[in-house]
């Protein structure tokens, strides 16, 4: 539970604002502890089925109070990473139980993805979601959508010689297609996947020769399909672009980013 949630749920907070504000440093410390424990679980230091050390041990290890550790365990449980059983300890859950769309969990998974399996799966899921959204955008295309997509394509073309600028324009183009689809749930999930993958060196990989030109040509096919109102062509064009782009820049799995 966050400090703000505690304030809402605790009537004492209304009559003791100084005490309530005093929880903030504890919360900041807890974030640091939480990050380290998430990292330990994702990296395999604590494997599925393992019992985490007792609160007293973790408290001494991090030099924080047991209150902070109890709060951290609650947050780990909310992320699906552990199961807290009163009197029996805290068990680590298998990865299939984790909330992989949680920013902290997803970032740790990508950061520890030495085989690139997580990013392979991420690309497949992203391709499926964005292909469906491209098809939906094509089914509902209008003149405003055509204008917006044309502007996005033009911005990418203008930034072919600017690596950072081109990548940003690329992301903005994909977001535009998501928004035009009208599928808010798929958009929310895809945005999370993009946000926490784009910053990873493993996701960026190594661009082949003329990578931006290839990407621009693929985006042109996506725009052509959507603006012509062809959902199936839009679906195929978007899927082929995302999977093809990842395949081109994918690092060898044994290479450390």
PEFEN-V901249 format. One record per helix or strand. SS is the DSSP state (h for helix, s for strand). FROM is the first residue (numbers start at 0). LEN is the number of residues. If there is no record, write none. Layout:
ss->(SS	SS)
from->(FROM	FROM)
len->(LEN	LEN)
//
This chain:
ss->(h	h	h	h	s	h	h	s	s	h	h	h	h	h	h	h	h	h)
from->(2	10	16	22	50	54	65	81	88	94	102	116	142	162	183	200	210	230)
len->(7	4	5	20	1	8	13	4	4	3	9	23	16	19	15	4	17	19)
//
